[in-house]
Amino acid sequence: NSYNIPICLWILDSHPFAPPICFLKPTANMGIAVGKHVDARGRIYLPYLQNWSHPKSTLIGLIKEMIAKFEEELPLYSLSSSDAARQSELLSYIAKITEGETDMKPRNKMGGRNGGCFNKITVVGAGELGIACVLAIAAKGVADKLVLLDLSEGAAKGGAMDLEIFAVPNVEISKDFSASADSKVVVLTVNSLGNAQTYLDVIQSNVDLFRGIIPAVSHYSQNAVLLVASHPVEVMTFVSWKLSSFPKSRVIGVGANLDSERLQYILTNLLKAEVLAKDAWVVGEQGEDKVPSWTSCNVANQTEAMAARNSREQVANRAMEVLKGKGQRSWSVGLSVADLADSIVKDKRKVHSVSTLAKGCCNINSEVFLSLPCILGTSGVIEVVRLEEDPLVQEKLQSSAGSIHDLQQQLKL
């Protein structure tokens, strides 16, 4: 027998890098046969979709797999006239979904803490940094559920496989973007491992990778905060902002949070300068061009302000020398990511030095992301804390902004 099975393929803006979202589109006299490839609402789940990888995955290949799987297990059956009447509500729902009128929801909704609010975090990328973020977030108890999106080809391997073997509580590993639905925070850790020849080529490879990721995760978690840990963090945060169309407050780079926490620790515990540590931050561009700064203090007398600045300079230089000897390994960045996620999910209103849109700060007129002290909550950046007016710091920030903007202009988004 031959059967005509009506389907709908929802092609995302990120196609062909991301797979389409697939539905059955039954007529009024067809019922959905729920099975291993189809849920009660007609959503189609296939290995081909889970393992989608451009350029080898194509729509033609997808349809061929549908034919093969649906031959094994028919997804639809004929309804009697009385049963057909009960289909109207379901068909109305599916029509709205396939026309893009409603948000996609995860297959299982679970109640959690905070008055029924479910704290879900997704980590994209199952490399060393991704695994470190998952373990740090799990250890800190930030999320009720953690999803690790493993975008590597083939079966789970390395750290992702070990997470499955040892069954870390509340952690789900998936290759399907739909598993990330309704996340409060989406952490991006992926970096392209291509054979790029120049630094610009490396960044462009990352941009190409993000073009297949950001629209998909933004679609499934439209109210999430995007937390970018991929390199270079300032550029990739800018790329995430542009590709997601999220407000600037909900796209954040991990930036200098780790360095700022270390600086404050060094000042307090090694140099015994606890008073100075309270308002000390590392700001600007991650790497060699980062610079220490202090939040603005209300000192009425200009002479007193200058004296305070001079008294800090020597201590700050010593602290930065100690800081230079500290590398940024995956586990340390993972702890920093967990610290930021904790402040966001729990609405702590804590100040962190993170990459945020710096336009309008320190006479920067271009759309670049730099690390600045920001108050973080459930909506992302609530407020950028004003820095002390230090000409040297401002010059450094403006120089970083200029070089980052020039680099961004050469990228193809």
BATORDO-35336 format. One record per residue (C-alpha): residue number from 0; residue in one letter; y, x, z. Coordinates in steps of 0.1 Angstrom, whole numbers, always signed. Each point is the difference from the previous one (the first is absolute). Example, Ala and Ser with C-alpha at 12.3 -4.5 7.8 and 13.67 -1.06 7.14 Angstrom:
BEGIN
- seq,type,north,east,up
- 0,A,-45,+123,+78
- 1,S,+34,+14,-7
! end
This chain:
BEGIN
- seq,type,north,east,up
- 0,N,+0,+0,+0
- 1,S,+36,+10,-6
- 2,Y,+27,-8,+25
- 3,N,+38,+1,-3
- 4,I,+13,+14,+33
- 5,P,+38,-4,+3
- 6,I,+17,+29,+17
- 7,C,+35,+12,+7
- 8,L,+10,+37,+2
- 9,W,+32,+7,+19
- 10,I,+14,+33,-15
- 11,L,+22,+18,+25
- 12,D,+31,+21,-10
- 13,S,-20,+31,+10
- 14,H,-26,-7,-27
- 15,P,-19,+20,-13
- 16,F,+0,+21,+31
- 17,A,-9,-29,+22
- 18,P,-27,-26,-8
- 19,P,+8,-36,-8
- 20,I,-5,-28,+26
- 21,C,-27,-22,-13
- 22,F,-7,-37,+6
- 23,L,-23,-27,-13
- 24,K,+21,-29,-14
- 25,P,-24,-30,+2
- 26,T,+7,-33,-17
- 27,A,-1,-32,+20
- 28,N,-38,-5,-6
- 29,M,-9,+36,+11
- 30,G,-9,+11,+35
- 31,I,+2,+36,+12
- 32,A,-34,+16,+9
- 33,V,+10,+23,+29
- 34,G,-20,+33,-3
- 35,K,+2,+37,+3
- 36,H,+25,+2,-28
- 37,V,+21,-31,+6
- 38,D,+16,-15,+31
- 39,A,+7,-37,+8
- 40,R,+34,+2,-16
- 41,G,-12,+14,-33
- 42,R,+10,+36,+6
- 43,I,-22,+24,-19
- 44,Y,-13,+32,+16
- 45,L,-19,+25,-22
- 46,P,-10,+37,+3
- 47,Y,+21,+6,-31
- 48,L,+31,-12,+17
- 49,Q,-7,+20,+32
- 50,N,-6,+32,-20
- 51,W,+29,-5,-24
- 52,S,+13,+33,-13
- 53,H,+24,+5,-29
- 54,P,-6,+8,-29
- 55,K,-38,-6,+0
- 56,S,+3,-35,+14
- 57,T,+11,-27,-25
- 58,L,+4,-37,-2
- 59,I,-28,-1,-26
- 60,G,-23,+19,+23
- 61,L,+9,-24,+29
- 62,I,-8,-31,-21
- 63,K,-34,+16,-11
- 64,E,-9,+5,+37
- 65,M,+10,-36,+7
- 66,I,-24,-12,-27
- 67,A,-28,+21,+14
- 68,K,+5,-10,+36
- 69,F,+6,-37,-8
- 70,E,-32,+0,-21
- 71,E,-19,+10,+32
- 72,E,+18,-25,+22
- 73,L,+20,-29,-15
- 74,P,+34,-3,+18
- 75,L,+5,-37,-9
- 76,Y,-20,-32,-1
- 77,S,+5,-35,-13
- 78,L,+14,-26,+24
- 79,S,-7,-37,+1
- 80,S,+30,-23,-5
- 81,S,+2,-7,+37
- 82,D,+0,+37,+9
- 83,A,+25,+7,-27
- 84,A,+27,-20,+19
- 85,R,-4,+24,+30
- 86,Q,+8,+30,-23
- 87,S,+37,-10,-5
- 88,E,+13,+18,+32
- 89,L,-20,+32,-8
- 90,L,+11,+0,-36
- 91,S,+37,-5,+10
- 92,Y,-3,+30,+23
- 93,I,-15,+22,-27
- 94,A,+26,-11,-25
- 95,K,+27,+12,+24
- 96,I,-17,+33,+6
- 97,T,-5,+7,-37
- 98,E,+36,-9,-8
- 99,G,+12,+25,+27
- 100,E,+15,-28,+22
- 101,T,-17,+9,+33
- 102,D,-8,+32,+19
- 103,M,-35,+14,-2
- 104,K,-17,-2,+34
- 105,P,-30,+20,+13
- 106,R,-33,-16,+0
- 107,N,-3,+0,+38
- 108,K,+30,-9,+22
- 109,M,-4,+12,+36
- 110,G,+22,-7,+31
- 111,G,+10,+30,+20
- 112,R,+24,+10,+27
- 113,N,+37,-7,+3
- 114,G,-3,-38,+0
- 115,G,-25,-3,-28
- 116,C,+17,+27,-21
- 117,F,-25,+23,-17
- 118,N,+10,+36,-1
- 119,K,-15,+15,-32
- 120,I,+7,+34,-14
- 121,T,-12,+14,-33
- 122,V,-3,+37,-8
- 123,V,-1,+7,-37
- 124,G,-20,+32,-9
- 125,A,-32,+13,+16
- 126,G,+9,+37,-1
- 127,E,+4,+22,+31
- 128,L,+34,-15,+8
- 129,G,-11,-35,-5
- 130,I,-30,+5,+23
- 131,A,+23,+17,+26
- 132,C,+24,-30,-1
- 133,V,-29,-25,+5
- 134,L,-14,+19,+29
- 135,A,+34,+5,+17
- 136,I,+10,-37,-5
- 137,A,-34,-11,+13
- 138,A,+3,+23,+31
- 139,K,+35,-12,+8
- 140,G,-12,-36,-2
- 141,V,+28,-11,-23
- 142,A,-19,-24,-22
- 143,D,-25,-29,+4
- 144,K,-14,+10,-34
- 145,L,+3,+31,-21
- 146,V,-8,+1,-37
- 147,L,-6,+33,-18
- 148,L,+4,-4,-37
- 149,D,-22,+27,-16
- 150,L,+13,+4,-36
- 151,S,-23,+29,-9
- 152,E,-25,-5,-27
- 153,G,-37,-6,+8
- 154,A,-16,-8,+33
- 155,A,+16,+7,+34
- 156,K,-1,+37,+8
- 157,G,+13,+25,+25
- 158,G,+20,-15,+28
- 159,A,-1,-35,-13
- 160,M,-38,+1,+0
- 161,D,+0,+14,+36
- 162,L,+22,-28,+11
- 163,E,-26,-24,-13
- 164,I,-29,+19,+15
- 165,F,+15,+1,+35
- 166,A,+15,-35,-2
- 167,V,+35,+5,+14
- 168,P,+9,-33,+16
- 169,N,+23,-23,-19
- 170,V,+1,+22,-31
- 171,E,-9,-13,-34
- 172,I,-4,+22,-31
- 173,S,+6,-16,-33
- 174,K,+8,+8,-37
- 175,D,+16,-34,-5
- 176,F,+37,-4,+4
- 177,S,-5,-36,+12
- 178,A,-15,+15,+32
- 179,S,+36,+11,+10
- 180,A,+13,-36,-1
- 181,D,+25,-9,+28
- 182,S,+4,+35,+14
- 183,K,+29,+6,+23
- 184,V,+2,+37,-10
- 185,V,-14,+17,-31
- 186,V,-3,+38,+3
- 187,L,+0,+19,-32
- 188,T,-18,+34,+1
- 189,V,-12,+5,-35
- 190,N,+9,+31,-21
- 191,S,-10,+7,-35
- 192,L,-25,+28,-5
- 193,G,+6,+5,-37
- 194,N,+4,+32,-19
- 195,A,+37,-1,-2
- 196,Q,+17,+32,-11
- 197,T,+35,-4,+16
- 198,Y,+14,-14,+32
- 199,L,+16,-28,-21
- 200,D,-34,-8,-16
- 201,V,-16,-2,+35
- 202,I,+26,-25,+11
- 203,Q,-3,-20,-32
- 204,S,-38,-2,+6
- 205,N,+7,-14,+34
- 206,V,+25,-25,-15
- 207,D,-27,-11,-26
- 208,L,-24,-5,+29
- 209,F,+24,-21,+20
- 210,R,+7,-22,-31
- 211,G,-35,-13,+4
- 212,I,+1,-3,+38
- 213,I,+35,-12,+12
- 214,P,+2,-33,-20
- 215,A,-35,-9,+11
- 216,V,+4,+6,+38
- 217,S,+35,-15,-2
- 218,H,-15,-31,-16
- 219,Y,-26,-5,+27
- 220,S,+23,+8,+30
- 221,Q,+34,-12,-10
- 222,N,+15,+3,+35
- 223,A,-15,+34,+8
- 224,V,+18,+32,+9
- 225,L,-10,+28,-25
- 226,L,-4,+33,+19
- 227,V,-2,+29,-24
- 228,A,-17,+33,+9
- 229,S,-7,+12,-35
- 230,H,+18,+31,-13
- 231,P,+28,+7,-7
- 232,V,+8,-27,+26
- 233,E,+36,-6,-10
- 234,V,-7,-5,-37
- 235,M,-32,-20,+6
- 236,T,+19,-23,+24
- 237,F,+26,-6,-26
- 238,V,-27,-7,-26
- 239,S,-17,-25,+24
- 240,W,+33,-17,+6
- 241,K,+7,-4,-38
- 242,L,-36,-11,-8
- 243,S,-3,-25,+29
- 244,S,+34,-17,-3
- 245,F,-1,-1,+38
- 246,P,+33,+1,+19
- 247,K,+9,+36,+10
- 248,S,-6,-7,+37
- 249,R,-38,-6,-7
- 250,V,-7,+32,-19
- 251,I,-1,+30,+22
- 252,G,-12,+36,-4
- 253,V,-16,+19,+30
- 254,G,+27,+26,-6
- 255,A,+9,+22,+29
- 256,N,-15,-22,+28
- 257,L,-26,+27,+9
- 258,D,+26,+28,-1
- 259,S,+24,-20,+21
- 260,E,-26,-8,+27
- 261,R,-9,+37,+0
- 262,L,+36,+11,+3
- 263,Q,+6,-23,+30
- 264,Y,-32,+12,+16
- 265,I,+10,+37,-5
- 266,L,+35,-6,+14
- 267,T,-13,-19,+30
- 268,N,-31,+20,+9
- 269,L,+5,+35,-14
- 270,L,+37,+5,+2
- 271,K,+6,-23,+29
- 272,A,+30,-17,-17
- 273,E,-10,-36,+7
- 274,V,+36,-13,-3
- 275,L,+3,+14,-35
- 276,A,-34,-12,-11
- 277,K,+9,-37,+6
- 278,D,+22,-3,-30
- 279,A,-15,+28,-22
- 280,W,-15,-7,-34
- 281,V,-12,+18,-31
- 282,V,+16,-16,-30
- 283,G,+3,+4,-38
- 284,E,-27,+11,-24
- 285,Q,-35,+8,+11
- 286,G,-8,+37,-3
- 287,E,+22,+31,+2
- 288,D,+32,-21,-4
- 289,K,-4,-20,+31
- 290,V,+28,+4,+26
- 291,P,+4,-9,+37
- 292,S,+27,-25,+10
- 293,W,+11,-21,+28
- 294,T,+9,-37,+2
- 295,S,+37,-7,+4
- 296,C,+13,+2,+36
- 297,N,+31,-17,+13
- 298,V,+20,+30,+10
- 299,A,+37,-9,-1
- 300,N,+13,+36,+3
- 301,Q,-4,+19,-32
- 302,T,+0,+34,+19
- 303,E,-29,-12,+22
- 304,A,-19,-12,-30
- 305,M,+4,+34,-17
- 306,A,-11,+18,+32
- 307,A,-31,-22,+3
- 308,R,-9,+7,-36
- 309,N,+4,+38,+4
- 310,S,-21,-1,+32
- 311,R,-29,-17,-19
- 312,E,+0,+23,-30
- 313,Q,-19,+29,+15
- 314,V,-26,-22,+17
- 315,A,-5,-19,-33
- 316,N,-5,+32,-19
- 317,R,-27,+11,+24
- 318,A,-17,-34,-1
- 319,M,-1,+0,-38
- 320,E,-15,+35,+0
- 321,V,-28,-13,+22
- 322,L,-4,-30,-23
- 323,K,-4,+21,-31
- 324,G,-33,+13,+14
- 325,K,-15,-35,+1
- 326,G,-18,-11,-31
- 327,Q,-6,-36,-10
- 328,R,-37,-5,-1
- 329,S,-15,-34,-9
- 330,W,-9,-9,+36
- 331,S,+36,+7,+12
- 332,V,+15,-21,-28
- 333,G,-25,-27,+8
- 334,L,+12,+0,+36
- 335,S,+36,-3,-12
- 336,V,-10,-29,-23
- 337,A,-17,-18,+29
- 338,D,+32,+5,+21
- 339,L,+21,-16,-27
- 340,A,-25,-29,-6
- 341,D,+0,-6,+38
- 342,S,+38,-4,+0
- 343,I,+0,-23,-30
- 344,V,-29,-23,+9
- 345,K,+10,-3,+37
- 346,D,+37,-4,-8
- 347,K,+9,+28,+24
- 348,R,+35,+6,-13
- 349,K,-6,+37,+5
- 350,V,+20,+27,-19
- 351,H,-19,+22,-24
- 352,S,+12,+24,-27
- 353,V,-15,-15,-32
- 354,S,+8,+1,-37
- 355,T,+24,-29,-7
- 356,L,+25,-8,-28
- 357,A,+28,+24,+8
- 358,K,+26,-14,-25
- 359,G,+32,-5,+19
- 360,C,-8,+25,+27
- 361,C,+18,+34,+1
- 362,N,+18,-8,-32
- 363,I,-33,-2,-20
- 364,N,+5,-23,-30
- 365,S,-34,+2,-16
- 366,E,-32,-20,+7
- 367,V,-20,+26,+18
- 368,F,-21,-2,+32
- 369,L,+6,+25,+28
- 370,S,-11,+3,+36
- 371,L,+25,-16,+23
- 372,P,-4,-14,+36
- 373,C,-9,-37,-4
- 374,I,-8,-28,+24
- 375,L,-34,-14,-11
- 376,G,-14,-35,+6
- 377,T,-23,-26,-17
- 378,S,+25,-2,-30
- 379,G,+1,+37,-5
- 380,V,+33,+18,+4
- 381,I,+22,-22,+22
- 382,E,+29,+25,+2
- 383,V,+8,+36,-10
- 384,V,+14,+18,+30
- 385,R,+32,+19,-6
- 386,L,-1,+38,+0
- 387,E,+26,+23,+15
- 388,E,+25,+11,-26
- 389,D,-11,+36,-6
- 390,P,+13,+15,-33
- 391,L,-30,+23,-3
- 392,V,-25,-29,+4
- 393,Q,+19,-22,-25
- 394,E,+1,+28,-26
- 395,K,-37,+5,+4
- 396,L,-7,-37,-4
- 397,Q,+22,-3,-31
- 398,S,-17,+31,-15
- 399,S,-34,-15,+5
- 400,A,+11,-34,-14
- 401,G,+13,+17,-31
- 402,S,-32,+19,-7
- 403,I,-23,-30,+7
- 404,H,+22,-23,-22
- 405,D,-2,+26,-29
- 406,L,-38,+0,+4
- 407,Q,-3,-38,+1
- 408,Q,+20,-2,-32
- 409,Q,-27,+19,-19
- 410,L,-28,-23,+11
- 411,K,-14,-29,-21
- 412,L,-3,-30,+22
! end
